Amino acid sequence: MTETAERNLPKLVGFLILMVPSLLFRFGGEAFRFKSKAHKAGRIFRRELKQQGLDTTTAKRFTEYYLEGSDPFKLLRALR
């Protein structure tokens, strides 16, 4: 490593330590908003399926498939 990179490394580590809690709160808030919007869309989806004549169990199953992709934590696990 160069001398300037060695001097900047503690500053970078300090900056990251200060930013991690903020990033966690932001991610948590966004994940909560994303999940609530997905559930609202799922309710609308199920209602529309029922209005089109699907029985309740099939509409529920399709809604579960629809909501399966809206879990941000599952998405993060898939990106590992």
Biopython code that builds the backbone (N, CA, C, O; Angstrom):
import numpy as np
from Bio.PDB.StructureBuilder import StructureBuilder

atoms = [
    (1, "MET", "N", (0.823, -1.187, 0.000)),
    (1, "MET", "CA", (0.000, 0.000, 0.000)),
    (1, "MET", "C", (0.862, 1.244, 0.000)),
    (1, "MET", "O", (1.977, 1.255, 0.521)),
    (2, "THR", "N", (0.326, 2.272, -0.587)),
    (2, "THR", "CA", (1.058, 3.534, -0.566)),
    (2, "THR", "C", (0.820, 4.241, 0.757)),
    (2, "THR", "O", (-0.075, 3.888, 1.524)),
    (3, "GLU", "N", (1.642, 5.243, 0.999)),
    (3, "GLU", "CA", (1.562, 5.964, 2.274)),
    (3, "GLU", "C", (0.233, 6.709, 2.425)),
    (3, "GLU", "O", (-0.329, 6.750, 3.520)),
    (4, "THR", "N", (-0.274, 7.294, 1.342)),
    (4, "THR", "CA", (-1.549, 8.031, 1.433)),
    (4, "THR", "C", (-2.713, 7.066, 1.648)),
    (4, "THR", "O", (-3.665, 7.396, 2.356)),
    (5, "ALA", "N", (-2.649, 5.892, 1.052)),
    (5, "ALA", "CA", (-3.712, 4.904, 1.256)),
    (5, "ALA", "C", (-3.712, 4.415, 2.691)),
    (5, "ALA", "O", (-4.776, 4.174, 3.261)),
    (6, "GLU", "N", (-2.526, 4.265, 3.288)),
    (6, "GLU", "CA", (-2.449, 3.838, 4.686)),
    (6, "GLU", "C", (-2.995, 4.909, 5.618)),
    (6, "GLU", "O", (-3.592, 4.584, 6.645)),
    (7, "ARG", "N", (-2.800, 6.177, 5.280)),
    (7, "ARG", "CA", (-3.331, 7.256, 6.107)),
    (7, "ARG", "C", (-4.839, 7.384, 5.953)),
    (7, "ARG", "O", (-5.525, 7.745, 6.910)),
    (8, "ASN", "N", (-5.363, 7.099, 4.778)),
    (8, "ASN", "CA", (-6.792, 7.243, 4.531)),
    (8, "ASN", "C", (-7.600, 6.045, 5.021)),
    (8, "ASN", "O", (-8.814, 6.153, 5.195)),
    (9, "LEU", "N", (-6.953, 4.917, 5.244)),
    (9, "LEU", "CA", (-7.669, 3.721, 5.670)),
    (9, "LEU", "C", (-8.381, 3.908, 7.013)),
    (9, "LEU", "O", (-9.551, 3.540, 7.111)),
    (10, "PRO", "N", (-7.753, 4.452, 8.039)),
    (10, "PRO", "CA", (-8.493, 4.667, 9.297)),
    (10, "PRO", "C", (-9.677, 5.627, 9.121)),
    (10, "PRO", "O", (-10.719, 5.446, 9.752)),
    (11, "LYS", "N", (-9.522, 6.635, 8.275)),
    (11, "LYS", "CA", (-10.628, 7.553, 8.028)),
    (11, "LYS", "C", (-11.785, 6.823, 7.355)),
    (11, "LYS", "O", (-12.949, 7.044, 7.688)),
    (12, "LEU", "N", (-11.458, 5.958, 6.412)),
    (12, "LEU", "CA", (-12.483, 5.193, 5.716)),
    (12, "LEU", "C", (-13.196, 4.239, 6.669)),
    (12, "LEU", "O", (-14.422, 4.133, 6.638)),
    (13, "VAL", "N", (-12.449, 3.555, 7.502)),
    (13, "VAL", "CA", (-13.045, 2.628, 8.466)),
    (13, "VAL", "C", (-13.925, 3.393, 9.450)),
    (13, "VAL", "O", (-15.029, 2.947, 9.763)),
    (14, "GLY", "N", (-13.463, 4.506, 9.927)),
    (14, "GLY", "CA", (-14.264, 5.338, 10.838)),
    (14, "GLY", "C", (-15.540, 5.812, 10.181)),
    (14, "GLY", "O", (-16.605, 5.793, 10.798)),
    (15, "PHE", "N", (-15.443, 6.235, 8.946)),
    (15, "PHE", "CA", (-16.625, 6.686, 8.207)),
    (15, "PHE", "C", (-17.636, 5.554, 8.054)),
    (15, "PHE", "O", (-18.835, 5.760, 8.243)),
    (16, "LEU", "N", (-17.153, 4.355, 7.712)),
    (16, "LEU", "CA", (-18.050, 3.205, 7.548)),
    (16, "LEU", "C", (-18.722, 2.827, 8.862)),
    (16, "LEU", "O", (-19.905, 2.488, 8.879)),
    (17, "ILE", "N", (-17.970, 2.882, 9.969)),
    (17, "ILE", "CA", (-18.546, 2.566, 11.276)),
    (17, "ILE", "C", (-19.662, 3.547, 11.616)),
    (17, "ILE", "O", (-20.674, 3.154, 12.196)),
    (18, "LEU", "N", (-19.491, 4.806, 11.265)),
    (18, "LEU", "CA", (-20.527, 5.803, 11.536)),
    (18, "LEU", "C", (-21.737, 5.642, 10.615)),
    (18, "LEU", "O", (-22.856, 5.961, 11.014)),
    (19, "MET", "N", (-21.534, 5.161, 9.411)),
    (19, "MET", "CA", (-22.620, 5.065, 8.439)),
    (19, "MET", "C", (-23.450, 3.790, 8.564)),
    (19, "MET", "O", (-24.600, 3.772, 8.127)),
    (20, "VAL", "N", (-22.906, 2.731, 9.141)),
    (20, "VAL", "CA", (-23.616, 1.447, 9.194)),
    (20, "VAL", "C", (-24.966, 1.554, 9.911)),
    (20, "VAL", "O", (-25.956, 1.065, 9.366)),
    (21, "PRO", "N", (-25.066, 2.161, 11.092)),
    (21, "PRO", "CA", (-26.389, 2.246, 11.731)),
    (21, "PRO", "C", (-27.402, 3.021, 10.879)),
    (21, "PRO", "O", (-28.572, 2.647, 10.804)),
    (22, "SER", "N", (-26.955, 4.071, 10.259)),
    (22, "SER", "CA", (-27.843, 4.854, 9.403)),
    (22, "SER", "C", (-28.338, 4.021, 8.227)),
    (22, "SER", "O", (-29.520, 4.060, 7.884)),
    (23, "LEU", "N", (-27.441, 3.279, 7.618)),
    (23, "LEU", "CA", (-27.830, 2.434, 6.490)),
    (23, "LEU", "C", (-28.788, 1.333, 6.921)),
    (23, "LEU", "O", (-29.717, 0.992, 6.187)),
    (24, "LEU", "N", (-28.568, 0.779, 8.103)),
    (24, "LEU", "CA", (-29.471, -0.262, 8.607)),
    (24, "LEU", "C", (-30.870, 0.296, 8.843)),
    (24, "LEU", "O", (-31.858, -0.351, 8.494)),
    (25, "PHE", "N", (-30.968, 1.481, 9.427)),
    (25, "PHE", "CA", (-32.281, 2.091, 9.644)),
    (25, "PHE", "C", (-32.964, 2.399, 8.319)),
    (25, "PHE", "O", (-34.165, 2.174, 8.167)),
    (26, "ARG", "N", (-32.208, 2.908, 7.372)),
    (26, "ARG", "CA", (-32.786, 3.203, 6.061)),
    (26, "ARG", "C", (-33.286, 1.932, 5.386)),
    (26, "ARG", "O", (-34.394, 1.903, 4.849)),
    (27, "PHE", "N", (-32.476, 0.890, 5.412)),
    (27, "PHE", "CA", (-32.881, -0.359, 4.796)),
    (27, "PHE", "C", (-34.115, -0.933, 5.483)),
    (27, "PHE", "O", (-35.027, -1.427, 4.819)),
    (28, "GLY", "N", (-34.144, -0.870, 6.799)),
    (28, "GLY", "CA", (-35.295, -1.377, 7.540)),
    (28, "GLY", "C", (-36.563, -0.627, 7.183)),
    (28, "GLY", "O", (-37.614, -1.236, 6.986)),
    (29, "GLY", "N", (-36.472, 0.691, 7.098)),
    (29, "GLY", "CA", (-37.638, 1.487, 6.728)),
    (29, "GLY", "C", (-38.106, 1.201, 5.322)),
    (29, "GLY", "O", (-39.304, 1.061, 5.072)),
    (30, "GLU", "N", (-37.171, 1.116, 4.412)),
    (30, "GLU", "CA", (-37.535, 0.821, 3.018)),
    (30, "GLU", "C", (-38.101, -0.589, 2.875)),
    (30, "GLU", "O", (-39.036, -0.809, 2.106)),
    (31, "ALA", "N", (-37.541, -1.537, 3.608)),
    (31, "ALA", "CA", (-38.049, -2.908, 3.553)),
    (31, "ALA", "C", (-39.473, -2.963, 4.091)),
    (31, "ALA", "O", (-40.320, -3.662, 3.535)),
    (32, "PHE", "N", (-39.741, -2.228, 5.171)),
    (32, "PHE", "CA", (-41.089, -2.191, 5.732)),
    (32, "PHE", "C", (-42.077, -1.570, 4.746)),
    (32, "PHE", "O", (-43.175, -2.095, 4.561)),
    (33, "ARG", "N", (-41.700, -0.461, 4.111)),
    (33, "ARG", "CA", (-42.577, 0.184, 3.120)),
    (33, "ARG", "C", (-42.812, -0.722, 1.916)),
    (33, "ARG", "O", (-43.935, -0.832, 1.423)),
    (34, "PHE", "N", (-41.761, -1.361, 1.452)),
    (34, "PHE", "CA", (-41.866, -2.270, 0.313)),
    (34, "PHE", "C", (-42.818, -3.419, 0.633)),
    (34, "PHE", "O", (-43.665, -3.777, -0.185)),
    (35, "LYS", "N", (-42.675, -3.991, 1.823)),
    (35, "LYS", "CA", (-43.511, -5.115, 2.227)),
    (35, "LYS", "C", (-44.968, -4.685, 2.381)),
    (35, "LYS", "O", (-45.868, -5.425, 1.985)),
    (36, "SER", "N", (-45.215, -3.519, 2.943)),
    (36, "SER", "CA", (-46.595, -3.076, 3.116)),
    (36, "SER", "C", (-47.253, -2.780, 1.764)),
    (36, "SER", "O", (-48.434, -3.072, 1.573)),
    (37, "LYS", "N", (-46.505, -2.209, 0.838)),
    (37, "LYS", "CA", (-47.055, -1.971, -0.505)),
    (37, "LYS", "C", (-47.341, -3.286, -1.217)),
    (37, "LYS", "O", (-48.326, -3.401, -1.945)),
    (38, "ALA", "N", (-46.484, -4.275, -1.007)),
    (38, "ALA", "CA", (-46.689, -5.581, -1.632)),
    (38, "ALA", "C", (-47.944, -6.251, -1.076)),
    (38, "ALA", "O", (-48.707, -6.862, -1.823)),
    (39, "HIS", "N", (-48.156, -6.136, 0.235)),
    (39, "HIS", "CA", (-49.358, -6.734, 0.814)),
    (39, "HIS", "C", (-50.623, -6.037, 0.332)),
    (39, "HIS", "O", (-51.647, -6.681, 0.100)),
    (40, "LYS", "N", (-50.549, -4.744, 0.185)),
    (40, "LYS", "CA", (-51.701, -4.006, -0.349)),
    (40, "LYS", "C", (-51.987, -4.466, -1.783)),
    (40, "LYS", "O", (-53.141, -4.684, -2.153)),
    (41, "ALA", "N", (-50.939, -4.609, -2.576)),
    (41, "ALA", "CA", (-51.115, -5.091, -3.950)),
    (41, "ALA", "C", (-51.636, -6.526, -3.956)),
    (41, "ALA", "O", (-52.417, -6.894, -4.834)),
    (42, "GLY", "N", (-51.217, -7.335, -2.995)),
    (42, "GLY", "CA", (-51.699, -8.709, -2.891)),
    (42, "GLY", "C", (-53.187, -8.767, -2.580)),
    (42, "GLY", "O", (-53.906, -9.605, -3.125)),
    (43, "ARG", "N", (-53.650, -7.878, -1.705)),
    (43, "ARG", "CA", (-55.085, -7.833, -1.407)),
    (43, "ARG", "C", (-55.887, -7.444, -2.638)),
    (43, "ARG", "O", (-56.943, -8.016, -2.907)),
    (44, "ILE", "N", (-55.384, -6.477, -3.377)),
    (44, "ILE", "CA", (-56.057, -6.056, -4.605)),
    (44, "ILE", "C", (-56.048, -7.201, -5.619)),
    (44, "ILE", "O", (-57.054, -7.456, -6.280)),
    (45, "PHE", "N", (-54.927, -7.879, -5.737)),
    (45, "PHE", "CA", (-54.796, -8.997, -6.668)),
    (45, "PHE", "C", (-55.806, -10.104, -6.327)),
    (45, "PHE", "O", (-56.490, -10.621, -7.210)),
    (46, "ARG", "N", (-55.889, -10.461, -5.036)),
    (46, "ARG", "CA", (-56.820, -11.507, -4.619)),
    (46, "ARG", "C", (-58.268, -11.086, -4.878)),
    (46, "ARG", "O", (-59.075, -11.887, -5.350)),
    (47, "ARG", "N", (-58.590, -9.841, -4.572)),
    (47, "ARG", "CA", (-59.949, -9.351, -4.807)),
    (47, "ARG", "C", (-60.312, -9.413, -6.285)),
    (47, "ARG", "O", (-61.424, -9.803, -6.642)),
    (48, "GLU", "N", (-59.377, -9.029, -7.135)),
    (48, "GLU", "CA", (-59.638, -9.066, -8.582)),
    (48, "GLU", "C", (-59.793, -10.501, -9.089)),
    (48, "GLU", "O", (-60.624, -10.768, -9.956)),
    (49, "LEU", "N", (-58.997, -11.414, -8.552)),
    (49, "LEU", "CA", (-59.141, -12.812, -8.945)),
    (49, "LEU", "C", (-60.512, -13.360, -8.557)),
    (49, "LEU", "O", (-61.141, -14.086, -9.327)),
    (50, "LYS", "N", (-60.965, -13.005, -7.360)),
    (50, "LYS", "CA", (-62.287, -13.451, -6.927)),
    (50, "LYS", "C", (-63.391, -12.845, -7.784)),
    (50, "LYS", "O", (-64.377, -13.509, -8.102)),
    (51, "GLN", "N", (-63.218, -11.579, -8.156)),
    (51, "GLN", "CA", (-64.224, -10.932, -9.003)),
    (51, "GLN", "C", (-64.283, -11.566, -10.385)),
    (51, "GLN", "O", (-65.329, -11.542, -11.033)),
    (52, "GLN", "N", (-63.176, -12.131, -10.838)),
    (52, "GLN", "CA", (-63.146, -12.785, -12.149)),
    (52, "GLN", "C", (-63.693, -14.209, -12.099)),
    (52, "GLN", "O", (-63.806, -14.866, -13.134)),
    (53, "GLY", "N", (-64.034, -14.688, -10.904)),
    (53, "GLY", "CA", (-64.691, -15.974, -10.792)),
    (53, "GLY", "C", (-63.844, -17.107, -10.252)),
    (53, "GLY", "O", (-64.301, -18.250, -10.247)),
    (54, "LEU", "N", (-62.625, -16.840, -9.795)),
    (54, "LEU", "CA", (-61.795, -17.895, -9.214)),
    (54, "LEU", "C", (-62.293, -18.208, -7.808)),
    (54, "LEU", "O", (-62.772, -17.324, -7.098)),
    (55, "ASP", "N", (-62.175, -19.476, -7.409)),
    (55, "ASP", "CA", (-62.575, -19.825, -6.051)),
    (55, "ASP", "C", (-61.540, -19.299, -5.061)),
    (55, "ASP", "O", (-60.431, -18.926, -5.444)),
    (56, "THR", "N", (-61.914, -19.275, -3.794)),
    (56, "THR", "CA", (-61.092, -18.644, -2.760)),
    (56, "THR", "C", (-59.745, -19.327, -2.582)),
    (56, "THR", "O", (-58.728, -18.649, -2.443)),
    (57, "THR", "N", (-59.717, -20.658, -2.584)),
    (57, "THR", "CA", (-58.442, -21.360, -2.344)),
    (57, "THR", "C", (-57.456, -21.129, -3.480)),
    (57, "THR", "O", (-56.265, -20.942, -3.235)),
    (58, "THR", "N", (-57.933, -21.139, -4.710)),
    (58, "THR", "CA", (-57.038, -20.886, -5.850)),
    (58, "THR", "C", (-56.550, -19.450, -5.839)),
    (58, "THR", "O", (-55.380, -19.185, -6.112)),
    (59, "ALA", "N", (-57.449, -18.517, -5.524)),
    (59, "ALA", "CA", (-57.049, -17.110, -5.451)),
    (59, "ALA", "C", (-56.017, -16.901, -4.353)),
    (59, "ALA", "O", (-55.068, -16.135, -4.524)),
    (60, "LYS", "N", (-56.202, -17.581, -3.228)),
    (60, "LYS", "CA", (-55.232, -17.466, -2.129)),
    (60, "LYS", "C", (-53.877, -18.026, -2.548)),
    (60, "LYS", "O", (-52.842, -17.426, -2.259)),
    (61, "ARG", "N", (-53.878, -19.165, -3.223)),
    (61, "ARG", "CA", (-52.623, -19.780, -3.673)),
    (61, "ARG", "C", (-51.897, -18.876, -4.670)),
    (61, "ARG", "O", (-50.687, -18.679, -4.567)),
    (62, "PHE", "N", (-52.639, -18.328, -5.633)),
    (62, "PHE", "CA", (-52.023, -17.416, -6.612)),
    (62, "PHE", "C", (-51.479, -16.161, -5.936)),
    (62, "PHE", "O", (-50.429, -15.646, -6.319)),
    (63, "THR", "N", (-52.196, -15.678, -4.937)),
    (63, "THR", "CA", (-51.728, -14.491, -4.217)),
    (63, "THR", "C", (-50.443, -14.794, -3.459)),
    (63, "THR", "O", (-49.548, -13.949, -3.407)),
    (64, "GLU", "N", (-50.333, -15.977, -2.872)),
    (64, "GLU", "CA", (-49.098, -16.364, -2.191)),
    (64, "GLU", "C", (-47.928, -16.422, -3.168)),
    (64, "GLU", "O", (-46.824, -15.984, -2.847)),
    (65, "TYR", "N", (-48.173, -16.965, -4.363)),
    (65, "TYR", "CA", (-47.118, -16.981, -5.382)),
    (65, "TYR", "C", (-46.740, -15.563, -5.789)),
    (65, "TYR", "O", (-45.568, -15.259, -6.008)),
    (66, "TYR", "N", (-47.738, -14.709, -5.886)),
    (66, "TYR", "CA", (-47.522, -13.312, -6.274)),
    (66, "TYR", "C", (-46.666, -12.594, -5.233)),
    (66, "TYR", "O", (-45.772, -11.825, -5.585)),
    (67, "LEU", "N", (-46.941, -12.844, -3.949)),
    (67, "LEU", "CA", (-46.228, -12.161, -2.872)),
    (67, "LEU", "C", (-44.877, -12.793, -2.546)),
    (67, "LEU", "O", (-44.077, -12.195, -1.828)),
    (68, "GLU", "N", (-44.616, -13.979, -3.056)),
    (68, "GLU", "CA", (-43.371, -14.678, -2.753)),
    (68, "GLU", "C", (-42.134, -13.863, -3.148)),
    (68, "GLU", "O", (-41.121, -13.888, -2.449)),
    (69, "GLY", "N", (-42.219, -13.168, -4.231)),
    (69, "GLY", "CA", (-41.070, -12.401, -4.709)),
    (69, "GLY", "C", (-40.915, -11.040, -4.081)),
    (69, "GLY", "O", (-40.011, -10.292, -4.453)),
    (70, "SER", "N", (-41.784, -10.692, -3.126)),
    (70, "SER", "CA", (-41.722, -9.358, -2.558)),
    (70, "SER", "C", (-41.069, -9.307, -1.180)),
    (70, "SER", "O", (-41.171, -8.290, -0.494)),
    (71, "ASP", "N", (-40.414, -10.360, -0.767)),
    (71, "ASP", "CA", (-39.723, -10.354, 0.509)),
    (71, "ASP", "C", (-38.291, -9.865, 0.290)),
    (71, "ASP", "O", (-37.492, -10.562, -0.335)),
    (72, "PRO", "N", (-37.957, -8.671, 0.798)),
    (72, "PRO", "CA", (-36.616, -8.134, 0.528)),
    (72, "PRO", "C", (-35.491, -8.975, 1.129)),
    (72, "PRO", "O", (-34.382, -8.985, 0.594)),
    (73, "PHE", "N", (-35.753, -9.674, 2.221)),
    (73, "PHE", "CA", (-34.711, -10.486, 2.834)),
    (73, "PHE", "C", (-34.439, -11.738, 2.004)),
    (73, "PHE", "O", (-33.294, -12.179, 1.905)),
    (74, "LYS", "N", (-35.483, -12.311, 1.408)),
    (74, "LYS", "CA", (-35.271, -13.436, 0.500)),
    (74, "LYS", "C", (-34.518, -12.979, -0.742)),
    (74, "LYS", "O", (-33.683, -13.709, -1.276)),
    (75, "LEU", "N", (-34.818, -11.770, -1.198)),
    (75, "LEU", "CA", (-34.101, -11.239, -2.355)),
    (75, "LEU", "C", (-32.621, -11.055, -2.048)),
    (75, "LEU", "O", (-31.767, -11.353, -2.884)),
    (76, "LEU", "N", (-32.316, -10.565, -0.848)),
    (76, "LEU", "CA", (-30.911, -10.389, -0.466)),
    (76, "LEU", "C", (-30.202, -11.739, -0.347)),
    (76, "LEU", "O", (-29.042, -11.868, -0.738)),
    (77, "ARG", "N", (-30.909, -12.759, 0.199)),
    (77, "ARG", "CA", (-30.308, -14.087, 0.292)),
    (77, "ARG", "C", (-30.022, -14.653, -1.099)),
    (77, "ARG", "O", (-29.023, -15.343, -1.301)),
    (78, "ALA", "N", (-30.890, -14.364, -2.039)),
    (78, "ALA", "CA", (-30.697, -14.864, -3.405)),
    (78, "ALA", "C", (-29.508, -14.183, -4.082)),
    (78, "ALA", "O", (-28.878, -14.767, -4.964)),
    (79, "LEU", "N", (-29.201, -12.953, -3.674)),
    (79, "LEU", "CA", (-28.096, -12.214, -4.293)),
    (79, "LEU", "C", (-26.734, -12.594, -3.721)),
    (79, "LEU", "O", (-25.708, -12.184, -4.263)),
    (80, "ARG", "N", (-26.703, -13.362, -2.651)),
    (80, "ARG", "CA", (-25.416, -13.748, -2.059)),
    (80, "ARG", "C", (-24.586, -14.548, -2.991)),
    (80, "ARG", "O", (-23.476, -14.949, -2.641)),
]
sb = StructureBuilder()
sb.init_structure("model")
sb.init_model(0)
sb.init_chain("A")
sb.init_seg("    ")
for serial, (resi, resn, name, xyz) in enumerate(atoms, 1):
    if name == "N":
        sb.init_residue(resn, " ", resi, " ")
    sb.init_atom(name, np.array(xyz, "f"), 0.0, 1.0, " ", f" {name:<3s}", serial, name[0])
structure = sb.get_structure()
